[in-house]
């Protein structure tokens, strides 16, 4: 199976410094990039959808907030809404919940990564970017356990290195790369 056909979805988690990291990563994707991307960025529960407007202006994918029961579409980047966990259902649709915070966060990266791993297994790429806690490390480990690929932003290049370091410590990641290298790698898919 070729890499282009193997991977169906990319999940990305970021926290402190994430806006700049996401801008760099998404801006460098090729214009015809088609693999759906799902993003959890830790933001204030009271945030407006500024993240979507900023990312829509800078990248090649159509960026939108994930909606309940929405199906994934090629060429889109979906962002978890403020104060909701974003889950992937077996039918590959989104579910939004207001369950308890995980790692002090809602949305939680781990919640998205773990549910996506159960659905997409070896067809999933998980990416951890800059951040100040360890959210995402358990979810990335689950992605690896179920045959998916784990990519982590090089802690040396992260605005805040706690989250990338926790992810590297949690599992045998496939790649530790700078933001530009992550984009270049994804473009080869």
N, C-alpha and C positions, 0 to 999 in steps of 0.2 A: 504494500500500500504506500503510495507516495505521500510525503508530508502535506501537500496541498489538500489532498482528500482526507487525510487522517484527522486533522483538527477542525472541529465544528464550532467551537466557542472559546473565547478568551475572557477570563475574569481577572480584574485588576483591583488591588486594594492599596489605598494610600491614606495617610493621615497628615501630620505636621509637615508642611512643605509640599504637599500633594498637588496643589493647584499648578505650581510651576513645573513639577515633574510631569503631570498629565499633559500640560500644554506642549512640552518638549516632545514627549513620546508620541502623542497623537498627531502633532503637526508634521512629524517626519514619516508618517505612514504614506504609502503610495496612493495616488488618487483613486485607483481601482480596487482598493482593499475591501474585501467582501466578508471576512469572517466577523460575525457579531461579537461585540465587546461589551462586557457588563462591568460597571465600575461602582465600587463603594469607596467614597471619600468621606472621612469623618468631618462632619460639619455641624454647626449649631442647629438644634431642633427648630429654631425660629428663622432659619435661613430662607431667603427667597430662592428662586431658581437661577441665581446669578451664575453658578457653575456651568449650567447648560448653555447660557448665552455666550459666556466667554469661550467655552470649548467649541461651540458651533462656529464661531468666527475664525477659529484657528486651525481646524483640521479637515481631513478629507472625508470623515464619516458624518452622517447626520446624527446629532446628539439629542437625546430626549430623556425625560424622566420616565422610568419604568412604570407601567400601569398594571393594575390587577388583571390577571388572566390574559395578558398580552402575549402573543407568540413572538419569538425571536425572528428578526428579519436580517438578511445579509446587508452589509453596508451601514449598519446602525451601531451606535454606542449608546447603551442604556445606563442611566445613573440612578442609583438608589435614592428615593426621596428622603428629605430630612426627617428624622425621628421614626423611621420605619425600617425594620429588617426586611431585606429582599431575599426571597427564596425561589428556587427553581423547582417546579413540580415535575413529576414523571412524564407529563404530556408536553414538557418543554415550554410551559407558560410561567409567568411570574405570579408569586403570591407576596403580599405585603402584610406584615404583622407588627403589632406593638408589644410583643412579648418583652420580658425583662431585658435589660441591657446585658451585653456580653462584653467582657473586658472594658467595662465602663462606657460602651458605645452602642448606639442604635442610630444608624445601621451598623451592623457588625460584619467585618470582613469574613470572619470564621463561618458565620451562618451562611453567607452566600457561597463561599468556597466549598463547604461540606455538602450542601444540597446540590450544587452543580456537579461535584465529583460523583455523587450517587447516580445522577442522571446521565452524564456524558462520559464518565470513566476515562478510557484511553484517548478519547476525542477532545479532551479539555487541556487548555494551557492556563496555569495560574501564575500571576505576576504580583509580587510584593514590591512596593515602592517605599519611599521615604516615610518615616513616621516615628512617633515618640512612645509607642507601647509595643506589646507583643501580639496584638490582634492580627489574625491572618496566619500565624505560624502553625496552629493546629489544622486549619483548613488546608493549607498548602501541603502539610504532611498527609492529609487524607487524599488529596489529589494524587500524590505520588503513590500511595498505597493502592489506589484503584487504576493505576497505569497511565495517568496523565503526566504532563510535563510541568516542572516547577522552575520558574525563572525569578531571580531576585536582583533588584538594583544593587550594584556594587556599593556596600556601605561607605566606602571612601568617597563616592560621588553623591551620596544622599545628603539632603539638607539636614535631616535628623536620622541618625544611623540605628536607633534602637530597634525599629521594626525589621529592617533588613537583616540585622545581626540575629534577632530572635528566629527569623525564618531559616537562616542558614544553619543555626544550631538545632532546629527542630527536625530537619530531614536532609537527606542527600539531594540537594537541588541539582538540576541539570545544567543551569547556567547562572553565573553571577556576572552581570554586564552593566555598563553605563546606560543611560537612557537612550542615547543615540544608537548604541549597539543593540539594544532591545528592539528598537524600531527597525533597524536593518535586518535583524533576524526574522522578525514577523513579516517583513516585506518579501523575504525569500520563500515564505509559505505559499 
